Amino acid sequence: MTLLKEQQAQNLRLIRRKEVQAKTGYGPSSIYAEMAKGRFPKPVVLSERRVAWIESEVNEWIAERIASRNASIAMMEVKP
């Protein structure tokens, strides 16, 4: 498999709630509450009782949290 195909496959990997919880540190209630507020990626419906999240979207959400934290730290360091 070429690198591009591997990257595309990684971007489309679906992960279930337990893996989302492990990646984010959120519990189920927090995940669904943040989704309801529009602050967390919505899942893909797999069947009547199953959903999964696109891993790359969850990773992007995590990266945004880290970037926000780093920006806050940088602003605190600039202030005299």
GUMI-407536 format. One line per 2 residues: their letters; for each residue x, z, y of N, C-alpha, C, O. Coordinates in pm, whole numbers, plus 50000, padded with zeros to 5 digits. Layout:
N
a = X:Z:Y:X:Z:Y:X:Z:Y:X:Z:Y ~ ...
//
This chain:
80
mt = 50085:50000:49883:50000:50000:50000:50090:50000:50124:50186:50077:50131 ~ 50060:49916:50217:50140:49910:50339:50110:50030:50428:50008:50098:50411
ll = 50199:50055:50521:50182:50168:50612:50052:50157:50690:49982:50257:50708 ~ 50019:50037:50738:49895:50018:50814:49773:50053:50730:49682:50121:50778
ke = 49771:50006:50607:49657:50037:50520:49649:50186:50491:49540:50242:50484 ~ 49764:50251:50474:49766:50396:50451:49710:50469:50573:49634:50564:50558
qq = 49748:50424:50693:49697:50486:50815:49548:50464:50828:49475:50556:50867 ~ 49500:50345:50797:49356:50317:50804:49281:50403:50703:49174:50456:50735
aq = 49334:50416:50584:49269:50499:50482:49266:50644:50527:49166:50713:50506 ~ 49374:50691:50587:49378:50829:50635:49275:50850:50746:49209:50954:50750
nl = 49261:50753:50835:49165:50764:50944:49021:50769:50894:48933:50822:50962 ~ 48996:50714:50777:48860:50709:50724:48834:50812:50614:48729:50808:50549
rl = 48928:50901:50593:48910:51002:50488:48799:51099:50530:48796:51147:50643 ~ 48708:51126:50438:48600:51220:50462:48637:51355:50403:48690:51364:50292
ir = 48609:51460:50479:48638:51595:50430:48511:51679:50435:48428:51664:50525 ~ 48498:51765:50339:48380:51850:50330:48397:51975:50417:48505:52000:50470
rk = 48290:52050:50431:48287:52164:50523:48397:52265:50497:48458:52314:50592 ~ 48425:52296:50373:48528:52398:50344:48664:52356:50397:48741:52439:50444
ev = 48694:52227:50388:48821:52179:50441:48819:52181:50594:48921:52210:50657 ~ 48704:52151:50654:48691:52159:50800:48714:52304:50842:48785:52330:50940
qa = 48656:52396:50771:48675:52538:50801:48823:52577:50791:48875:52648:50877 ~ 48889:52531:50686:49030:52564:50668:49116:52506:50780:49209:52571:50827
kt = 49084:52384:50824:49162:52320:50930:49139:52386:51066:49232:52398:51145 ~ 49015:52428:51094:48980:52475:51228:48980:52627:51243:48995:52679:51353
gy = 48962:52697:51133:48947:52841:51141:48805:52884:51176:48777:53003:51187 ~ 48716:52787:51192:48575:52814:51221:48500:52843:51091:48533:52790:50985
gp = 48398:52927:51102:48305:52946:50993:48192:52845:51004:48185:52771:51103 ~ 48104:52840:50905:47995:52742:50907:47907:52753:51031:47871:52651:51090
ss = 47871:52873:51071:47783:52890:51187:47848:52837:51314:47781:52774:51395 ~ 47977:52862:51330:48047:52815:51450:48057:52663:51451:48042:52601:51557
iy = 48081:52604:51336:48090:52458:51328:47958:52396:51374:47957:52307:51459 ~ 47847:52444:51318:47717:52387:51352:47675:52419:51496:47610:52338:51561
ae = 47712:52538:51545:47680:52573:51684:47755:52482:51781:47698:52435:51879 ~ 47882:52457:51755:47961:52369:51841:47911:52225:51834:47912:52154:51934
ma = 47869:52182:51716:47810:52048:51703:47683:52038:51787:47662:51937:51855 ~ 47600:52141:51784:47474:52139:51859:47500:52130:52009:47421:52072:52083
kg = 47612:52187:52054:47649:52183:52196:47724:52055:52231:47756:52032:52348 ~ 47750:51971:52131:47822:51847:52156:47972:51865:52171:48039:51779:52228
rf = 48024:51977:52122:48167:52007:52138:48245:52000:52008:48360:52045:52002 ~ 48186:51944:51906:48253:51929:51777:48202:51801:51712:48085:51766:51728
pk = 48288:51730:51639:48245:51604:51577:48125:51623:51484:48114:51723:51413 ~ 48038:51526:51486:47922:51528:51397:47962:51473:51260:48050:51388:51250
pv = 47896:51521:51155:47930:51475:51020:47863:51341:50986:47772:51295:51056 ~ 47910:51283:50879:47852:51163:50821:47760:51210:50707:47802:51290:50624
vl = 47639:51161:50704:47546:51198:50597:47582:51117:50473:47582:50994:50475 ~ 47611:51189:50364:47647:51123:50238:47526:51109:50147:47511:51009:50076
se = 47440:51208:50149:47316:51204:50071:47221:51305:50134:47250:51362:50239 ~ 47110:51325:50071:47007:51413:50127:47062:51552:50160:47022:51613:50259
rr = 47151:51603:50077:47201:51740:50096:47352:51749:50112:47409:51857:50096 ~ 47416:51639:50142:47562:51639:50154:47606:51568:50282:47558:51460:50316
va = 47699:51634:50351:47761:51573:50467:47912:51591:50457:47961:51675:50381 ~ 47984:51512:50533:48130:51525:50541:48172:51479:50680:48100:51405:50747
wi = 48288:51525:50720:48341:51489:50852:48454:51389:50834:48524:51390:50733 ~ 48471:51304:50934:48583:51210:50934:48706:51290:50974:48711:51347:51083
es = 48804:51293:50886:48920:51379:50907:48991:51349:51039:49034:51441:51109 ~ 49004:51222:51073:49074:51188:51198:49002:51243:51321:49066:51277:51420
ev = 48869:51252:51317:48794:51308:51429:48817:51459:51440:48829:51513:51550 ~ 48823:51526:51326:48852:51669:51327:48995:51693:51376:49019:51784:51455
ne = 49088:51611:51330:49227:51623:51375:49238:51600:51526:49314:51669:51594 ~ 49163:51503:51578:49163:51476:51721:49107:51595:51798:49160:51631:51904
wi = 49001:51657:51747:48944:51776:51809:49047:51888:51815:49059:51956:51917 ~ 49120:51906:51706:49225:52009:51702:49334:51976:51805:49378:52064:51879
ae = 49376:51851:51810:49480:51809:51905:49435:51832:52050:49515:51871:52134 ~ 49307:51809:52078:49255:51834:52212:49261:51983:52247:49293:52017:52361
ri = 49232:52070:52152:49241:52214:52176:49385:52254:52207:49411:52334:52297 ~ 49479:52197:52131:49621:52228:52153:49667:52177:52289:49737:52248:52361
as = 49627:52055:52325:49664:51999:52454:49608:52083:52568:49677:52105:52668 ~ 49486:52130:52555:49424:52214:52656:49501:52345:52671:49526:52391:52782
rn = 49538:52404:52559:49617:52527:52563:49751:52504:52630:49793:52583:52714 ~ 49818:52394:52594:49949:52363:52652:49938:52338:52802:50027:52378:52878
as = 49832:52274:52846:49811:52250:52989:49791:52381:53062:49842:52400:53173 ~ 49716:52473:53002:49693:52603:53064:49824:52681:53076:49849:52745:53179
ia = 49905:52677:52973:50035:52745:52975:50124:52685:53083:50190:52758:53157 ~ 50126:52553:53092:50209:52486:53191:50166:52523:53332:50251:52541:53420
mm = 50036:52534:53356:49985:52570:53489:50023:52713:53523:50053:52742:53638 ~ 50021:52802:53424:50059:52940:53448:50206:52952:53482:50245:53038:53562
ev = 50289:52867:53422:50434:52871:53445:50468:52818:53584:50568:52859:53642 ~ 50387:52727:53637:50414:52667:53768:50383:52765:53880:50452:52765:53982
kp = 50281:52848:53864:50239:52940:53970:50350:53044:53994:50408:53097:53898 ~ 50379:53073:54120:50483:53172:54153:50441:53313:54124:50518:53406:54146
//
